[in-house]
Amino acid sequence: MFPIQLLQEGQVLIAQGSKWYIEHTTPHHGCMYAIKNYIYSGDTSFQQVDIVDTFVYGRCLILDGNIQSAQFDEHIYHEALVHPAVVFHPSPRRVLVMGGGEGAVLRELCKYPFIKEITMVDLDRQVVELCQRYLPTWHRGSYHDPRGNVIYQDARQYINDNDCQYDLIYSDLTEPDPEGPSYRLFTRQFYELVKRRLAPGGLLILQAGGIALDYLGVHAAIRNSLTPAFGHICSYRAYIPSFNTDWGFIVASCQEGRPEISGEQIDEFLKDIATSLKYYDGQTHRGMFYLPKDVRSALQLNKTVIEDERPLSSY
């Protein structure tokens, strides 16, 4: 039997005979998810891992009490993260993925035959192995694609120690909690290091926290921390039901802004893989890059920068 107090940051509540996982997005706000079955619960060297089956969202991966991915809608998150940058870049060949333990970023990248090399750097080998075992519909065998190479290492150390250059670098990391394993991968200093690893015309793509009006702090801080290194930064969004909010993503470039591409051009580009995509197409792409006026205004007002010695929570 699993203990009732299962999750470190979240909370399990017994109500009317059912178990409910509560995730707090702020000290005064949260969401409840009815749990059908516990699949796995344990600690790695870096974080708490829970894998549960829920009634509404299917199987969920939970790290340090926060839902990272749900079976019901992971395709929205991963297609939104991966495909716009592939459309923007004229000819991506070498790709780096920081994080991405579920294997779904690999899954999406492997759909493109012109991508020749994918390096995935993840700190937590145990999480990757658990995802391979318990989340097969996420990775769908992508870990066996010969173009992929998984390295178990801190991504900052990897970026700092090697001189490889990449056309696309994806940041699919947990949020910059000062107590979590990813904090130093969101700082102004880290983005200066990442800039050196981008080939000419290369793009950095990040999952970047909630982008709803009541939950903008993380996204705004990431944008501001990128600004000293990258001249062109563009936010976009997708609604993720299991996160209960619009989720923010960022494309950052040193050389130029995103090109103007019509929905028809995108659909033509995607025609060979279109049947494998549930969420992303030309029409969806155009909507993702329009942010409401109040969100744009709030982002302009926020001046927070995440520094190596000044984490987000200290502002």
Contacts in CASP RR format, 6 or more apart in sequence:
PFRMAT RR
TARGET T0000
AUTHOR 0000-0000-0000
METHOD contacts of the structure
MODEL  1
MFPIQLLQEGQVLIAQGSKWYIEHTTPHHGCMYAIKNYIYSGDTSFQQVD
IVDTFVYGRCLILDGNIQSAQFDEHIYHEALVHPAVVFHPSPRRVLVMGG
GEGAVLRELCKYPFIKEITMVDLDRQVVELCQRYLPTWHRGSYHDPRGNV
IYQDARQYINDNDCQYDLIYSDLTEPDPEGPSYRLFTRQFYELVKRRLAP
GGLLILQAGGIALDYLGVHAAIRNSLTPAFGHICSYRAYIPSFNTDWGFI
VASCQEGRPEISGEQIDEFLKDIATSLKYYDGQTHRGMFYLPKDVRSALQ
LNKTVIEDERPLSSY
2 38 0 8 1.000
2 41 0 8 1.000
3 41 0 8 1.000
4 12 0 8 1.000
4 14 0 8 1.000
4 19 0 8 1.000
5 11 0 8 1.000
5 12 0 8 1.000
6 12 0 8 1.000
6 21 0 8 1.000
6 38 0 8 1.000
6 41 0 8 1.000
6 50 0 8 1.000
7 21 0 8 1.000
7 48 0 8 1.000
7 50 0 8 1.000
7 62 0 8 1.000
7 65 0 8 1.000
8 48 0 8 1.000
8 64 0 8 1.000
8 65 0 8 1.000
9 23 0 8 1.000
9 24 0 8 1.000
9 48 0 8 1.000
9 64 0 8 1.000
9 65 0 8 1.000
9 66 0 8 1.000
10 21 0 8 1.000
10 22 0 8 1.000
10 23 0 8 1.000
10 24 0 8 1.000
10 65 0 8 1.000
10 66 0 8 1.000
11 21 0 8 1.000
11 22 0 8 1.000
11 24 0 8 1.000
12 19 0 8 1.000
12 20 0 8 1.000
12 21 0 8 1.000
12 22 0 8 1.000
12 35 0 8 1.000
13 19 0 8 1.000
13 20 0 8 1.000
13 21 0 8 1.000
13 22 0 8 1.000
13 32 0 8 1.000
14 20 0 8 1.000
18 34 0 8 1.000
18 35 0 8 1.000
19 34 0 8 1.000
19 35 0 8 1.000
20 32 0 8 1.000
20 33 0 8 1.000
20 34 0 8 1.000
20 35 0 8 1.000
21 32 0 8 1.000
21 33 0 8 1.000
21 35 0 8 1.000
21 52 0 8 1.000
21 54 0 8 1.000
21 62 0 8 1.000
22 30 0 8 1.000
22 31 0 8 1.000
22 32 0 8 1.000
22 33 0 8 1.000
23 30 0 8 1.000
23 31 0 8 1.000
23 33 0 8 1.000
23 65 0 8 1.000
23 66 0 8 1.000
23 67 0 8 1.000
24 30 0 8 1.000
25 31 0 8 1.000
25 215 0 8 1.000
25 244 0 8 1.000
25 245 0 8 1.000
26 215 0 8 1.000
29 214 0 8 1.000
30 244 0 8 1.000
31 244 0 8 1.000
33 54 0 8 1.000
33 56 0 8 1.000
33 57 0 8 1.000
33 60 0 8 1.000
33 67 0 8 1.000
33 242 0 8 1.000
34 54 0 8 1.000
34 55 0 8 1.000
34 56 0 8 1.000
35 52 0 8 1.000
35 53 0 8 1.000
35 54 0 8 1.000
35 55 0 8 1.000
36 52 0 8 1.000
36 53 0 8 1.000
36 54 0 8 1.000
36 55 0 8 1.000
36 58 0 8 1.000
37 52 0 8 1.000
37 53 0 8 1.000
38 50 0 8 1.000
38 52 0 8 1.000
38 53 0 8 1.000
39 51 0 8 1.000
39 52 0 8 1.000
39 53 0 8 1.000
39 59 0 8 1.000
39 134 0 8 1.000
40 49 0 8 1.000
40 50 0 8 1.000
40 51 0 8 1.000
40 130 0 8 1.000
40 134 0 8 1.000
41 49 0 8 1.000
41 50 0 8 1.000
41 51 0 8 1.000
42 48 0 8 1.000
42 49 0 8 1.000
42 50 0 8 1.000
43 49 0 8 1.000
44 124 0 8 1.000
44 126 0 8 1.000
44 127 0 8 1.000
45 124 0 8 1.000
45 126 0 8 1.000
46 123 0 8 1.000
46 124 0 8 1.000
46 127 0 8 1.000
46 180 0 8 1.000
46 181 0 8 1.000
47 63 0 8 1.000
47 64 0 8 1.000
47 124 0 8 1.000
47 127 0 8 1.000
47 174 0 8 1.000
47 180 0 8 1.000
47 181 0 8 1.000
48 63 0 8 1.000
48 64 0 8 1.000
48 65 0 8 1.000
49 61 0 8 1.000
49 62 0 8 1.000
49 63 0 8 1.000
49 126 0 8 1.000
49 127 0 8 1.000
49 130 0 8 1.000
50 61 0 8 1.000
50 62 0 8 1.000
50 63 0 8 1.000
50 65 0 8 1.000
51 59 0 8 1.000
51 60 0 8 1.000
51 61 0 8 1.000
51 62 0 8 1.000
51 130 0 8 1.000
51 134 0 8 1.000
51 135 0 8 1.000
52 59 0 8 1.000
52 60 0 8 1.000
52 62 0 8 1.000
53 59 0 8 1.000
53 60 0 8 1.000
54 60 0 8 1.000
54 70 0 8 1.000
56 72 0 8 1.000
57 70 0 8 1.000
57 71 0 8 1.000
57 72 0 8 1.000
57 73 0 8 1.000
57 241 0 8 1.000
57 242 0 8 1.000
58 70 0 8 1.000
58 71 0 8 1.000
58 72 0 8 1.000
59 70 0 8 1.000
59 71 0 8 1.000
59 134 0 8 1.000
59 135 0 8 1.000
60 67 0 8 1.000
60 68 0 8 1.000
60 69 0 8 1.000
60 70 0 8 1.000
60 71 0 8 1.000
60 242 0 8 1.000
61 67 0 8 1.000
61 68 0 8 1.000
61 69 0 8 1.000
61 70 0 8 1.000
61 102 0 8 1.000
61 131 0 8 1.000
61 135 0 8 1.000
62 68 0 8 1.000
63 127 0 8 1.000
63 174 0 8 1.000
64 174 0 8 1.000
64 177 0 8 1.000
64 180 0 8 1.000
66 174 0 8 1.000
66 175 0 8 1.000
67 242 0 8 1.000
67 243 0 8 1.000
68 102 0 8 1.000
68 174 0 8 1.000
69 77 0 8 1.000
69 102 0 8 1.000
69 104 0 8 1.000
69 135 0 8 1.000
69 138 0 8 1.000
70 241 0 8 1.000
70 242 0 8 1.000
71 137 0 8 1.000
71 138 0 8 1.000
72 241 0 8 1.000
72 242 0 8 1.000
73 240 0 8 1.000
73 241 0 8 1.000
73 242 0 8 1.000
74 102 0 8 1.000
74 104 0 8 1.000
74 138 0 8 1.000
75 278 0 8 1.000
75 279 0 8 1.000
76 238 0 8 1.000
76 239 0 8 1.000
76 240 0 8 1.000
76 241 0 8 1.000
76 278 0 8 1.000
76 279 0 8 1.000
77 207 0 8 1.000
77 238 0 8 1.000
77 240 0 8 1.000
77 247 0 8 1.000
78 104 0 8 1.000
78 105 0 8 1.000
78 107 0 8 1.000
78 108 0 8 1.000
79 108 0 8 1.000
79 277 0 8 1.000
79 278 0 8 1.000
79 279 0 8 1.000
79 280 0 8 1.000
80 236 0 8 1.000
80 238 0 8 1.000
80 247 0 8 1.000
80 249 0 8 1.000
80 279 0 8 1.000
80 280 0 8 1.000
80 288 0 8 1.000
81 105 0 8 1.000
81 108 0 8 1.000
81 170 0 8 1.000
81 172 0 8 1.000
81 205 0 8 1.000
81 207 0 8 1.000
81 249 0 8 1.000
82 105 0 8 1.000
82 108 0 8 1.000
82 109 0 8 1.000
82 170 0 8 1.000
82 205 0 8 1.000
83 108 0 8 1.000
83 270 0 8 1.000
83 277 0 8 1.000
83 280 0 8 1.000
83 285 0 8 1.000
84 205 0 8 1.000
84 236 0 8 1.000
84 249 0 8 1.000
84 251 0 8 1.000
84 280 0 8 1.000
84 285 0 8 1.000
84 288 0 8 1.000
85 92 0 8 1.000
85 168 0 8 1.000
85 170 0 8 1.000
85 203 0 8 1.000
85 205 0 8 1.000
85 251 0 8 1.000
86 92 0 8 1.000
86 109 0 8 1.000
86 112 0 8 1.000
86 115 0 8 1.000
86 168 0 8 1.000
87 261 0 8 1.000
87 266 0 8 1.000
87 269 0 8 1.000
87 270 0 8 1.000
87 285 0 8 1.000
88 203 0 8 1.000
88 251 0 8 1.000
88 258 0 8 1.000
88 259 0 8 1.000
88 261 0 8 1.000
89 167 0 8 1.000
89 168 0 8 1.000
89 201 0 8 1.000
89 202 0 8 1.000
89 203 0 8 1.000
91 114 0 8 1.000
91 167 0 8 1.000
92 112 0 8 1.000
92 114 0 8 1.000
92 115 0 8 1.000
92 167 0 8 1.000
92 168 0 8 1.000
93 114 0 8 1.000
93 115 0 8 1.000
93 116 0 8 1.000
93 117 0 8 1.000
93 167 0 8 1.000
94 115 0 8 1.000
94 116 0 8 1.000
94 117 0 8 1.000
94 119 0 8 1.000
94 164 0 8 1.000
94 165 0 8 1.000
94 166 0 8 1.000
94 167 0 8 1.000
94 168 0 8 1.000
94 199 0 8 1.000
95 109 0 8 1.000
95 115 0 8 1.000
95 117 0 8 1.000
95 118 0 8 1.000
95 119 0 8 1.000
95 166 0 8 1.000
95 167 0 8 1.000
95 168 0 8 1.000
95 169 0 8 1.000
95 170 0 8 1.000
96 118 0 8 1.000
96 119 0 8 1.000
96 120 0 8 1.000
96 121 0 8 1.000
96 164 0 8 1.000
96 166 0 8 1.000
96 168 0 8 1.000
96 169 0 8 1.000
96 170 0 8 1.000
96 197 0 8 1.000
97 105 0 8 1.000
97 106 0 8 1.000
97 109 0 8 1.000
97 118 0 8 1.000
97 119 0 8 1.000
97 120 0 8 1.000
97 121 0 8 1.000
97 169 0 8 1.000
97 170 0 8 1.000
97 172 0 8 1.000
98 121 0 8 1.000
98 122 0 8 1.000
98 155 0 8 1.000
98 169 0 8 1.000
98 170 0 8 1.000
98 171 0 8 1.000
98 172 0 8 1.000
98 173 0 8 1.000
98 185 0 8 1.000
99 105 0 8 1.000
99 120 0 8 1.000
99 121 0 8 1.000
99 122 0 8 1.000
99 123 0 8 1.000
99 155 0 8 1.000
99 171 0 8 1.000
99 172 0 8 1.000
99 173 0 8 1.000
100 106 0 8 1.000
100 120 0 8 1.000
100 122 0 8 1.000
100 170 0 8 1.000
100 172 0 8 1.000
100 173 0 8 1.000
101 120 0 8 1.000
101 122 0 8 1.000
101 124 0 8 1.000
101 127 0 8 1.000
101 128 0 8 1.000
101 131 0 8 1.000
101 172 0 8 1.000
102 131 0 8 1.000
102 135 0 8 1.000
102 138 0 8 1.000
102 139 0 8 1.000
103 120 0 8 1.000
103 128 0 8 1.000
103 131 0 8 1.000
103 135 0 8 1.000
103 138 0 8 1.000
103 139 0 8 1.000
103 142 0 8 1.000
103 143 0 8 1.000
104 138 0 8 1.000
104 139 0 8 1.000
104 142 0 8 1.000
105 120 0 8 1.000
105 170 0 8 1.000
105 172 0 8 1.000
106 118 0 8 1.000
106 120 0 8 1.000
106 139 0 8 1.000
106 142 0 8 1.000
106 143 0 8 1.000
106 145 0 8 1.000
106 148 0 8 1.000
107 138 0 8 1.000
107 139 0 8 1.000
107 140 0 8 1.000
107 141 0 8 1.000
107 142 0 8 1.000
109 115 0 8 1.000
109 118 0 8 1.000
110 118 0 8 1.000
110 142 0 8 1.000
110 145 0 8 1.000
110 147 0 8 1.000
110 148 0 8 1.000
111 273 0 8 1.000
111 276 0 8 1.000
112 273 0 8 1.000
115 147 0 8 1.000
116 147 0 8 1.000
117 147 0 8 1.000
117 148 0 8 1.000
117 149 0 8 1.000
118 145 0 8 1.000
118 147 0 8 1.000
118 148 0 8 1.000
118 149 0 8 1.000
119 148 0 8 1.000
119 149 0 8 1.000
119 151 0 8 1.000
119 164 0 8 1.000
119 166 0 8 1.000
120 148 0 8 1.000
120 149 0 8 1.000
120 150 0 8 1.000
120 151 0 8 1.000
121 150 0 8 1.000
121 151 0 8 1.000
121 152 0 8 1.000
121 153 0 8 1.000
121 155 0 8 1.000
121 158 0 8 1.000
122 128 0 8 1.000
122 150 0 8 1.000
122 151 0 8 1.000
122 152 0 8 1.000
122 155 0 8 1.000
123 152 0 8 1.000
123 153 0 8 1.000
123 154 0 8 1.000
123 155 0 8 1.000
123 181 0 8 1.000
124 152 0 8 1.000
124 181 0 8 1.000
125 152 0 8 1.000
128 150 0 8 1.000
128 152 0 8 1.000
131 138 0 8 1.000
131 139 0 8 1.000
132 139 0 8 1.000
132 143 0 8 1.000
143 150 0 8 1.000
151 158 0 8 1.000
155 173 0 8 1.000
155 185 0 8 1.000
156 184 0 8 1.000
156 185 0 8 1.000
156 190 0 8 1.000
156 193 0 8 1.000
159 190 0 8 1.000
159 193 0 8 1.000
159 194 0 8 1.000
159 197 0 8 1.000
160 193 0 8 1.000
164 197 0 8 1.000
165 197 0 8 1.000
165 198 0 8 1.000
165 199 0 8 1.000
166 197 0 8 1.000
166 198 0 8 1.000
166 199 0 8 1.000
166 202 0 8 1.000
167 198 0 8 1.000
167 199 0 8 1.000
167 201 0 8 1.000
167 202 0 8 1.000
167 203 0 8 1.000
168 202 0 8 1.000
168 203 0 8 1.000
168 205 0 8 1.000
169 194 0 8 1.000
169 197 0 8 1.000
169 198 0 8 1.000
169 202 0 8 1.000
169 203 0 8 1.000
169 204 0 8 1.000
169 205 0 8 1.000
170 205 0 8 1.000
170 206 0 8 1.000
171 185 0 8 1.000
171 204 0 8 1.000
171 205 0 8 1.000
171 206 0 8 1.000
171 207 0 8 1.000
172 207 0 8 1.000
173 182 0 8 1.000
173 185 0 8 1.000
173 186 0 8 1.000
173 207 0 8 1.000
174 180 0 8 1.000
174 181 0 8 1.000
174 182 0 8 1.000
175 182 0 8 1.000
175 186 0 8 1.000
175 209 0 8 1.000
175 218 0 8 1.000
176 182 0 8 1.000
176 183 0 8 1.000
176 185 0 8 1.000
176 186 0 8 1.000
176 187 0 8 1.000
176 218 0 8 1.000
176 221 0 8 1.000
176 222 0 8 1.000
176 306 0 8 1.000
176 311 0 8 1.000
176 312 0 8 1.000
177 183 0 8 1.000
177 312 0 8 1.000
177 313 0 8 1.000
178 311 0 8 1.000
178 312 0 8 1.000
178 313 0 8 1.000
178 314 0 8 1.000
183 311 0 8 1.000
183 312 0 8 1.000
184 190 0 8 1.000
184 308 0 8 1.000
186 221 0 8 1.000
186 222 0 8 1.000
186 225 0 8 1.000
186 306 0 8 1.000
186 312 0 8 1.000
187 225 0 8 1.000
187 306 0 8 1.000
187 307 0 8 1.000
187 308 0 8 1.000
188 225 0 8 1.000
188 228 0 8 1.000
188 229 0 8 1.000
188 305 0 8 1.000
188 306 0 8 1.000
188 307 0 8 1.000
188 308 0 8 1.000
189 307 0 8 1.000
189 308 0 8 1.000
190 308 0 8 1.000
191 204 0 8 1.000
191 225 0 8 1.000
191 226 0 8 1.000
191 228 0 8 1.000
191 229 0 8 1.000
191 230 0 8 1.000
191 252 0 8 1.000
192 228 0 8 1.000
192 229 0 8 1.000
194 204 0 8 1.000
194 229 0 8 1.000
195 204 0 8 1.000
195 229 0 8 1.000
195 230 0 8 1.000
195 254 0 8 1.000
198 204 0 8 1.000
198 254 0 8 1.000
200 255 0 8 1.000
201 253 0 8 1.000
201 254 0 8 1.000
201 255 0 8 1.000
201 256 0 8 1.000
202 253 0 8 1.000
202 254 0 8 1.000
202 255 0 8 1.000
203 251 0 8 1.000
203 252 0 8 1.000
203 253 0 8 1.000
204 226 0 8 1.000
204 230 0 8 1.000
204 250 0 8 1.000
204 251 0 8 1.000
204 252 0 8 1.000
204 253 0 8 1.000
205 249 0 8 1.000
205 250 0 8 1.000
205 251 0 8 1.000
205 252 0 8 1.000
206 222 0 8 1.000
206 249 0 8 1.000
206 250 0 8 1.000
206 252 0 8 1.000
207 247 0 8 1.000
207 248 0 8 1.000
207 249 0 8 1.000
208 218 0 8 1.000
208 219 0 8 1.000
208 222 0 8 1.000
208 223 0 8 1.000
208 235 0 8 1.000
208 248 0 8 1.000
208 249 0 8 1.000
208 250 0 8 1.000
209 215 0 8 1.000
209 218 0 8 1.000
209 219 0 8 1.000
209 222 0 8 1.000
209 247 0 8 1.000
209 248 0 8 1.000
210 216 0 8 1.000
210 218 0 8 1.000
210 219 0 8 1.000
210 243 0 8 1.000
210 245 0 8 1.000
210 246 0 8 1.000
210 247 0 8 1.000
210 248 0 8 1.000
211 219 0 8 1.000
211 235 0 8 1.000
211 237 0 8 1.000
211 245 0 8 1.000
211 246 0 8 1.000
211 247 0 8 1.000
211 248 0 8 1.000
211 291 0 8 1.000
211 295 0 8 1.000
212 245 0 8 1.000
212 246 0 8 1.000
212 295 0 8 1.000
213 292 0 8 1.000
213 294 0 8 1.000
213 295 0 8 1.000
213 298 0 8 1.000
215 245 0 8 1.000
216 295 0 8 1.000
216 298 0 8 1.000
216 299 0 8 1.000
216 302 0 8 1.000
217 302 0 8 1.000
217 304 0 8 1.000
218 312 0 8 1.000
219 235 0 8 1.000
219 248 0 8 1.000
219 250 0 8 1.000
219 299 0 8 1.000
220 298 0 8 1.000
220 299 0 8 1.000
220 302 0 8 1.000
220 304 0 8 1.000
221 302 0 8 1.000
221 304 0 8 1.000
221 305 0 8 1.000
221 306 0 8 1.000
221 312 0 8 1.000
221 315 0 8 1.000
222 250 0 8 1.000
222 306 0 8 1.000
223 233 0 8 1.000
223 235 0 8 1.000
223 250 0 8 1.000
223 299 0 8 1.000
224 302 0 8 1.000
224 303 0 8 1.000
224 304 0 8 1.000
224 305 0 8 1.000
224 306 0 8 1.000
225 305 0 8 1.000
225 306 0 8 1.000
225 307 0 8 1.000
226 233 0 8 1.000
226 250 0 8 1.000
226 252 0 8 1.000
227 233 0 8 1.000
229 252 0 8 1.000
229 254 0 8 1.000
230 252 0 8 1.000
230 253 0 8 1.000
230 254 0 8 1.000
231 252 0 8 1.000
231 253 0 8 1.000
231 254 0 8 1.000
232 252 0 8 1.000
232 253 0 8 1.000
232 254 0 8 1.000
232 255 0 8 1.000
232 256 0 8 1.000
232 257 0 8 1.000
232 258 0 8 1.000
233 250 0 8 1.000
233 251 0 8 1.000
233 252 0 8 1.000
234 250 0 8 1.000
234 251 0 8 1.000
234 252 0 8 1.000
234 257 0 8 1.000
234 258 0 8 1.000
234 289 0 8 1.000
235 248 0 8 1.000
235 249 0 8 1.000
235 250 0 8 1.000
235 291 0 8 1.000
235 299 0 8 1.000
236 248 0 8 1.000
236 249 0 8 1.000
236 250 0 8 1.000
236 251 0 8 1.000
236 288 0 8 1.000
236 289 0 8 1.000
236 291 0 8 1.000
237 246 0 8 1.000
237 247 0 8 1.000
237 248 0 8 1.000
237 249 0 8 1.000
237 288 0 8 1.000
237 291 0 8 1.000
238 246 0 8 1.000
238 247 0 8 1.000
238 248 0 8 1.000
238 249 0 8 1.000
238 279 0 8 1.000
238 288 0 8 1.000
239 245 0 8 1.000
239 246 0 8 1.000
239 247 0 8 1.000
240 246 0 8 1.000
240 247 0 8 1.000
251 258 0 8 1.000
258 289 0 8 1.000
261 285 0 8 1.000
263 281 0 8 1.000
263 282 0 8 1.000
263 283 0 8 1.000
263 285 0 8 1.000
263 286 0 8 1.000
264 282 0 8 1.000
266 281 0 8 1.000
266 282 0 8 1.000
266 285 0 8 1.000
267 274 0 8 1.000
267 281 0 8 1.000
267 282 0 8 1.000
270 277 0 8 1.000
270 280 0 8 1.000
270 281 0 8 1.000
270 282 0 8 1.000
274 281 0 8 1.000
291 299 0 8 1.000
304 312 0 8 1.000
304 315 0 8 1.000
306 312 0 8 1.000
END
